[in-house]
């Protein structure tokens, strides 16, 4: 009994010590928020360079709102969605996986790649340095055309056999511009790298030998076998191999292999997934900010999804709500100066000036663009150039000149010399679409406000002002 009592006393003392060192600054729906968690969020969002810095007291409400939205997302079970779990798992593992690999692991893989490549090249006949002169033959060429090109290749081959310089002949006659400039020399080749006809000819030759014209899908080749070369020493190609490892994402393969090996060595049902979880737990114990960073991402995913469903998407798709909101707040969207609702357009023919106006005269403004595009412009013919919108002074020089009667120069559009405008001057928006973007933004603010008021009534929030006063501001 005494031992149990002593254990309970020690446990209570430990908990009290922890609370003194990291007290709870608030509880949201019964969930405690420690000072260290709040400090992490506050200092991150009020670091040097942040324009709109907040005091601790001002930040409290923002933080509570954030936590309330996350709680609403959890209650909506958004954290059980497969898409959420997968996206979060990828992020979480990204924090751990890089720690599972060392430079020694990468170096071992680089040396293995070098060794395997060297063995494969040796087995396939080695590296060959060669040059060629190509006489291009189109695959649809007639027999007469093919024979003519063969005769030309034979003439060059005979000239080389009589002493003509191979490199000079390549520069003069080769149809391969990339190699002709360097005397026909190709990069080092191995089997499986070129077309079969060319490869068969090369690997049947000896150093210094020059082939008769060889036909491949590209045409006739006169090939010069220069030499067989050994693969460069490891130190000479090490940096290239390391770049190859990074470019092909081989580091991830190394990590997977290492996790599999470690899991097998550990036994007792250990899995790569459990290894990553254990490693993350160790990392979070050593660096509490990492835990808060990962939790922040977790909460952030939930908040974005919940906000999209509750505010952002709803505001964009709720046409009836938008119209009612606009009607109720129409005075708010009045303009200081009149604006021109219409088009500035440029045509090639005078008759198209009237044709454009007639085309859209009876249509709703939102449909003008599609109608003009299908009527006057198609894939092969562009009869008009149009800029559509609600213009204020200074937005468009043609409208400034024709509508607002400003003394401005209108730059002529090449190939479209005739300028015109069509539309009407408005003192204020006549319909919601005239200010749709602004209305959606304001409607979102309203929905956000109403949502937060609802959350405040739904979830109990208790703030410990004494603990908040001890927050360390970096």
C-alpha positions in Angstrom: 0.0 0.0 0.0 2.8 2.4 0.9 4.5 1.6 -2.5 1.3 2.4 -4.4 0.8 5.6 -2.4 4.3 6.7 -3.1 4.0 6.0 -6.8 0.8 8.0 -6.9 2.4 10.8 -5.1 5.4 10.8 -7.5 3.0 10.8 -10.5 1.0 13.7 -9.1 4.2 15.6 -8.5 5.5 15.0 -12.0 2.2 16.2 -13.5 2.2 19.3 -11.4 5.8 20.0 -12.4 4.9 19.7 -16.1 1.9 22.0 -15.7 4.1 24.6 -14.0 6.6 24.4 -16.8 4.1 24.2 -19.6 0.8 25.4 -18.3 -2.5 25.2 -20.1 -3.4 28.6 -21.6 -6.9 27.6 -22.8 -9.2 24.7 -23.3 -11.4 24.4 -26.4 -14.2 21.9 -26.3 -12.4 20.4 -23.3 -9.2 20.0 -25.3 -6.2 21.7 -23.5 -3.8 24.0 -25.4 -0.4 24.3 -23.7 1.6 27.5 -23.5 4.3 25.9 -25.7 1.8 25.1 -28.5 0.4 28.6 -28.4 3.9 30.2 -28.3 4.9 28.2 -31.4 1.9 29.4 -33.3 2.1 33.0 -32.1 5.8 33.4 -32.7 5.6 31.8 -36.1 2.8 34.1 -37.3 4.4 37.2 -35.8 8.0 36.7 -36.7 10.3 39.5 -38.0 9.1 40.6 -41.4 5.4 40.0 -40.7 3.7 43.3 -41.6 0.5 43.0 -39.4 2.0 41.8 -36.1 -0.4 41.1 -33.3 -0.1 41.4 -29.6 -0.7 38.1 -27.6 -4.2 39.3 -26.6 -5.1 40.2 -30.1 -3.8 36.9 -31.4 -5.8 34.8 -28.9 -9.1 35.3 -30.8 -7.5 34.4 -34.1 -6.0 31.3 -32.5 -9.3 30.3 -30.9 -11.2 30.8 -34.3 -8.6 28.5 -35.9 -9.0 25.8 -33.3 -12.8 26.0 -33.4 -12.8 25.4 -37.2 -10.5 22.5 -36.8 -12.8 21.0 -34.1 -15.8 21.4 -36.4 -13.9 19.5 -39.1 -13.1 16.7 -36.7 -16.7 16.5 -35.6 -17.6 16.3 -39.3 -15.2 13.4 -39.5 -13.1 15.0 -42.3 -10.1 13.4 -40.7 -11.4 10.0 -41.6 -11.5 10.7 -45.3 -9.1 8.5 -47.3 -7.8 11.5 -49.3 -7.0 13.4 -46.1 -5.2 10.4 -44.5 -3.1 9.9 -47.6 -2.1 13.6 -48.0 -1.2 13.9 -44.4 0.7 10.6 -44.3 2.9 11.8 -47.3 3.7 15.1 -45.5 4.4 13.4 -42.1 6.7 10.8 -43.7 8.5 13.6 -45.6 9.6 14.9 -42.2 11.1 11.5 -41.2 12.3 9.7 -44.3 15.3 12.0 -45.1 16.7 11.1 -41.6 16.7 7.4 -42.5 19.5 7.9 -45.1 23.1 8.9 -44.6 25.8 10.1 -47.0 27.4 6.7 -46.5 24.2 5.1 -47.8 24.2 7.3 -50.9 27.9 6.7 -51.5 27.5 2.9 -51.3 24.6 3.1 -53.9 26.8 5.3 -56.2 29.6 2.8 -56.1 27.2 -0.1 -56.7 25.8 1.7 -59.7 29.3 2.2 -61.0 30.3 -1.4 -60.5 27.1 -2.7 -62.1 27.5 -0.4 -65.1 31.1 -1.4 -65.6 30.2 -5.1 -65.5 27.3 -4.7 -67.9 29.5 -2.7 -70.3 32.3 -5.3 -70.1 29.8 -8.2 -70.8 28.3 -6.3 -73.8 31.6 -5.8 -75.6 32.9 -2.6 -73.9 32.8 1.0 -74.8 33.5 1.8 -78.5 34.8 5.1 -79.9 33.7 5.5 -83.5 32.8 8.0 -86.2 30.5 7.9 -89.2 29.5 9.7 -92.3 25.8 9.5 -92.9 24.0 9.6 -96.3 20.4 10.2 -95.3 17.8 8.1 -97.1 14.1 8.8 -96.5 12.3 5.6 -95.5 9.7 6.4 -98.2 12.5 6.9 -100.8 12.1 5.1 -104.1 14.6 2.4 -105.2 16.1 4.9 -107.6 16.7 7.4 -104.8 18.2 4.8 -102.6 20.5 3.6 -105.3 21.6 7.1 -106.0 22.5 7.7 -102.4 24.4 4.3 -102.2 26.4 5.3 -105.2 27.3 8.6 -103.5 28.3 6.7 -100.4 30.4 4.3 -102.4 32.2 7.2 -104.1 33.1 8.7 -100.7 34.1 5.3 -99.3 36.5 4.7 -102.3 38.0 8.2 -101.9 38.7 7.4 -98.2 40.3 4.1 -99.1 42.6 5.9 -101.5 43.8 8.3 -98.8 41.1 11.0 -98.3 40.9 12.2 -94.7 37.8 10.7 -93.0 37.2 13.7 -90.8 37.3 16.1 -93.7 35.0 13.9 -95.8 32.5 13.8 -92.8 32.5 17.6 -92.5 31.8 17.9 -96.2 29.4 15.1 -96.9 27.7 13.8 -93.7 24.0 14.3 -93.3 24.3 14.2 -89.5 25.0 17.9 -88.6 25.6 17.1 -85.0 28.7 14.9 -85.7 29.8 16.4 -89.0 31.3 19.4 -87.3 33.6 17.1 -85.3 34.7 14.9 -88.1 31.9 12.4 -87.7 32.9 11.4 -84.1 30.1 9.9 -82.0 29.9 9.7 -78.2 31.1 6.4 -76.7 28.6 3.7 -77.5 27.6 0.4 -76.0 25.4 -2.4 -77.3 21.7 -1.6 -77.1 22.3 2.1 -77.5 22.0 2.4 -81.3 19.9 0.8 -84.1 20.7 -2.8 -84.7 22.2 -2.5 -88.2 24.7 0.1 -87.1 25.5 -1.8 -83.9 26.0 -5.1 -85.6 28.5 -3.5 -88.0 30.4 -1.6 -85.3 30.9 -4.5 -82.9 32.1 -6.7 -85.8 34.9 -4.3 -86.6 38.5 -3.8 -85.4 40.4 -0.7 -84.3 41.3 1.4 -87.3 38.9 -0.4 -89.7 36.6 1.6 -92.0 33.4 -0.1 -93.1 31.7 -0.2 -96.5 28.4 1.7 -96.6 26.0 0.1 -94.0 22.2 0.6 -94.4 20.2 1.5 -91.3 16.7 3.1 -90.9 18.5 6.5 -91.2 20.4 5.8 -94.4 23.9 4.7 -95.4 26.7 5.0 -92.9 30.5 4.8 -93.5 31.8 3.8 -90.1 35.3 4.2 -88.7 36.2 2.1 -85.7 38.5 4.3 -83.6 39.2 2.3 -80.5 37.7 0.3 -77.6 37.9 2.3 -74.4 37.7 1.4 -70.7 35.2 2.9 -68.4 36.6 6.0 -66.6 37.7 5.6 -63.0 35.0 6.0 -60.3 36.4 9.3 -59.0 36.1 10.8 -62.5 32.3 10.0 -62.8 31.3 10.1 -59.1 29.7 13.5 -59.3 27.7 12.5 -62.4 26.5 9.3 -60.7 25.4 11.4 -57.6 23.5 13.7 -59.8 21.9 10.7 -61.5 20.8 9.4 -58.1 19.1 12.7 -57.3 17.5 13.2 -60.7 16.0 9.7 -60.7 14.8 9.9 -57.1 16.9 6.9 -56.2 17.4 8.3 -52.6 13.7 7.2 -52.0 14.5 3.7 -53.2 17.5 3.6 -50.9 15.3 4.7 -48.0 12.7 2.0 -48.8 15.4 -0.7 -49.0 16.9 0.4 -45.7 13.5 0.5 -44.0 12.7 -3.0 -45.2 16.1 -4.3 -44.0 15.8 -2.7 -40.6 12.3 -4.0 -40.1 13.4 -7.6 -40.9 16.4 -7.2 -38.6 14.1 -6.0 -35.8 11.6 -8.8 -36.1 8.6 -9.1 -33.7 6.2 -7.9 -36.5 8.1 -4.6 -37.0 7.2 -2.8 -40.3 8.7 0.1 -42.2 5.6 2.1 -41.2 6.1 1.4 -37.5 9.8 2.2 -37.9 8.9 5.7 -39.3 6.4 6.2 -36.5 9.0 5.3 -33.8 11.6 7.6 -35.4 9.1 10.5 -35.6 8.3 10.0 -31.9 12.0 10.3 -31.1 12.4 13.4 -33.3 9.4 15.1 -31.7 10.7 14.3 -28.2 14.0 16.0 -29.1 12.3 18.9 -30.9 8.8 19.8 -29.7 8.5 22.4 -32.5 8.5 19.5 -35.0 5.5 18.0 -33.3 3.7 21.4 -33.5 4.7 21.8 -37.2 3.2 18.4 -38.1 0.1 19.1 -36.0 -0.2 22.4 -37.7 -0.2 20.8 -41.1 -2.8 18.2 -39.9 -5.1 21.0 -38.6 -4.4 23.1 -41.7 -5.6 20.4 -44.1 -8.8 20.0 -42.0 -9.4 23.7 -41.8 -9.0 24.2 -45.6 -11.5 21.4 -46.4 -14.0 22.6 -43.8 -13.7 26.2 -44.9 -14.2 25.2 -48.5 -17.4 23.4 -47.7 -18.8 25.9 -45.3 -17.7 29.2 -46.7 -15.6 29.4 -49.9 -17.4 26.9 -52.2 -20.8 27.8 -50.7 -20.3 31.5 -51.4 -19.3 30.8 -55.0 -22.2 28.4 -55.8 -25.0 30.0 -53.8 -26.5 32.1 -56.6 -29.7 32.9 -54.7 -27.8 33.9 -51.6 -25.4 36.1 -53.7 -28.3 37.8 -55.4 -30.1 38.5 -52.2 -26.9 39.8 -50.6 -26.3 42.1 -53.5 -29.8 43.4 -53.5 -29.6 44.1 -49.7 -26.2 45.8 -50.0 -26.5 47.4 -53.4 -25.6 50.9 -52.2 -22.3 49.5 -50.9 -21.2 48.8 -54.5 -21.9 52.2 -55.9 -19.0 53.6 -58.0 -17.4 57.0 -57.4 -17.4 57.6 -61.1 -19.3 56.1 -64.1 -17.9 53.0 -65.8 -18.4 51.6 -69.3 -19.8 48.2 -69.5 -19.0 46.8 -73.0 -16.3 46.0 -75.4 -13.4 47.7 -77.2 -12.8 45.9 -80.5 -10.7 45.9 -83.6 -11.7 44.6 -87.0 -10.3 44.3 -90.5 -13.4 45.3 -92.5 -15.8 48.2 -92.0 -18.9 46.0 -92.3 -17.8 44.0 -89.2 -18.2 47.1 -87.0 -22.0 46.9 -87.3 -22.0 43.1 -87.5 -20.4 42.9 -84.0 -23.0 45.2 -82.5 -25.9 43.3 -84.1 -24.4 40.0 -83.0 -24.6 40.8 -79.2 -27.3 43.4 -79.1 -30.0 41.2 -77.6 -27.7 38.9 -75.5 -26.9 39.1 -71.8 -23.5 40.7 -71.2 -22.0 37.5 -69.8 -22.7 35.7 -73.1 -21.0 38.2 -75.4 -17.6 36.7 -75.4 -18.7 33.2 -76.4 -21.0 34.5 -79.1 -18.4 36.7 -80.6 -15.8 33.9 -80.6 -18.1 31.4 -82.4 -19.4 34.0 -84.8 -16.3 35.8 -85.9 -13.3 33.7 -84.9 -12.5 30.1 -85.6 -9.4 28.0 -85.8 -8.4 29.3 -89.2 -9.8 32.8 -89.3 -9.6 35.6 -86.7 -11.8 38.5 -87.9 -11.9 40.5 -84.7 -9.9 41.3 -81.6 -12.0 42.1 -78.5 -11.5 43.3 -74.9 -14.6 42.8 -72.8 -15.2 44.2 -69.3 -16.4 47.0 -67.1 -14.0 49.8 -67.6 -13.1 52.8 -65.5 -11.1 55.7 -66.8 -7.5 54.6 -67.5 -8.3 50.9 -68.1 -8.4 51.1 -72.0 -7.1 53.9 -74.2 -9.8 53.3 -76.9 -12.6 53.6 -74.4 -10.9 56.6 -72.7 -11.0 58.3 -76.1 -14.4 57.3 -77.5 -16.4 57.1 -74.2 -14.7 59.3 -71.6 -13.6 61.8 -74.3 -10.0 61.9 -73.1 -7.2 63.3 -75.3 -5.2 60.0 -75.6 -3.4 58.3 -78.4 -4.8 54.9 -79.3 -2.1 52.5 -80.7 -3.3 50.8 -83.8 -3.5 47.0 -83.8 -1.5 45.4 -86.6 -3.8 43.8 -89.3 -6.9 45.2 -87.5 -7.0 48.9 -88.5 -10.6 49.7 -87.6 -11.4 50.5 -83.9 -14.8 50.5 -82.3 -16.6 50.3 -79.0 -20.0 49.0 -78.0 -21.8 49.0 -74.6 -23.2 51.5 -72.2 -22.1 54.0 -69.6 -23.3 53.1 -66.1 -23.3 55.3 -63.0 -23.7 52.3 -60.7 -23.8 48.5 -61.1 -27.0 47.4 -62.7 -26.8 43.7 -61.8 -24.8 41.5 -59.5 -22.5 40.2 -62.2 -21.1 43.8 -62.6 -19.4 43.4 -59.2 -19.5 39.6 -58.8 -16.0 39.2 -57.5 -16.5 41.8 -54.8 -19.9 40.4 -53.8 -18.5 36.9 -53.5 -15.7 38.2 -51.3 -18.1 40.1 -49.0 -20.6 37.2 -48.9 -17.7 34.9 -47.8 -16.9 37.3 -45.0 -20.6 37.2 -43.9 -20.7 33.4 -44.0 -17.4 33.2 -42.1 -18.7 35.6 -39.4 -22.0 33.6 -39.0 -20.0 30.3 -38.9 -17.7 31.6 -36.2 -20.7 32.9 -34.1 -22.2 29.4 -34.4 -19.0 27.7 -33.4 -18.6 30.0 -30.3 -22.1 28.9 -29.2 -21.4 25.2 -29.9 -18.0 24.8 -28.3 -17.0 25.9 -24.8 -13.8 28.0 -24.7 -12.0 28.8 -21.4 -9.0 31.1 -21.5 -6.4 31.2 -18.7 -5.2 34.8 -18.8 -2.6 34.3 -16.1 -0.9 31.6 -18.2 -1.2 33.7 -21.3 0.7 36.5 -19.5 3.7 34.2 -19.3 3.9 33.6 -23.1 7.5 34.1 -24.4 7.5 36.4 -27.4 10.6 35.9 -29.6 
